[in-house]
Amino acid sequence: MRPRLRLFIGADEPDMSTIAEPEVTIKLEELTRILADAIIWDRTWIHDFADDEVRISADLFEVLSAYSHMRPSA
């Protein structure tokens, strides 16, 4: 008897969208120093990652939100 062919539809593969990217911890001081330097020198990689989301703590978000709404002093 001839073996039957089976149609592969990809269901046997693991769902790649559920695999989380590895996370790394870095001190805010080091991160801001690196970002500030890259922004000053207009490094291309800053633009490459401009649309990426970054996870931060809720209290840091509150401080950054308040700071961004402050008027510059005269």
C-alpha positions as CSV (number, residue, x, y, z in Angstrom):
1,M,0.0,0.0,0.0
2,R,1.3,3.4,-0.9
3,P,1.8,5.9,2.0
4,R,-0.6,8.8,2.0
5,L,0.8,12.3,1.7
6,R,0.0,14.6,4.6
7,L,-0.6,18.3,4.0
8,F,1.6,20.4,6.3
9,I,-0.1,23.6,7.4
10,G,2.4,24.7,10.1
11,A,0.3,23.8,13.1
12,D,3.0,21.5,14.4
13,E,5.5,24.4,14.7
14,P,5.7,26.4,18.0
15,D,4.0,29.8,17.8
16,M,6.9,32.2,17.4
17,S,4.8,35.2,18.5
18,T,4.6,33.8,22.1
19,I,8.4,33.5,22.5
20,A,9.5,36.5,24.6
21,E,12.6,38.3,23.8
22,P,15.3,38.2,26.6
23,E,15.2,41.1,29.1
24,V,18.3,42.8,30.4
25,T,18.6,45.0,33.5
26,I,20.6,48.2,33.3
27,K,21.0,51.2,35.7
28,L,19.1,54.3,34.6
29,E,22.3,56.3,35.0
30,E,24.2,54.2,32.5
31,L,21.2,54.1,30.1
32,T,20.8,57.9,30.1
33,R,24.5,58.5,29.6
34,I,24.6,56.2,26.6
35,L,21.4,57.6,25.1
36,A,22.4,61.2,25.7
37,D,25.7,60.6,23.9
38,A,24.0,58.9,21.0
39,I,21.5,61.7,20.6
40,I,24.2,64.4,20.7
41,W,26.2,62.6,18.0
42,D,23.0,61.8,16.0
43,R,23.7,58.1,15.9
44,T,21.7,56.2,13.3
45,W,20.8,53.4,15.7
46,I,18.7,55.8,17.8
47,H,16.4,56.3,14.8
48,D,16.3,52.5,14.2
49,F,14.9,51.9,17.6
50,A,12.7,55.0,17.8
51,D,9.4,53.0,17.5
52,D,10.4,50.3,20.0
53,E,8.5,50.2,23.3
54,V,10.4,50.3,26.6
55,R,9.2,48.9,29.9
56,I,9.7,51.2,32.8
57,S,8.3,51.3,36.4
58,A,5.1,53.1,37.1
59,D,6.8,55.6,39.4
60,L,9.4,56.5,36.8
61,F,6.6,56.9,34.3
62,E,4.8,59.4,36.6
63,V,8.0,61.4,37.1
64,L,8.7,61.5,33.3
65,S,5.1,62.5,32.6
66,A,5.1,65.3,35.1
67,Y,8.5,66.5,33.8
68,S,7.3,66.5,30.2
69,H,4.3,68.7,31.1
70,M,6.3,71.3,33.0
71,R,6.8,74.6,31.3
72,P,10.4,75.6,30.7
73,S,11.6,78.3,33.1
74,A,12.3,81.7,31.7
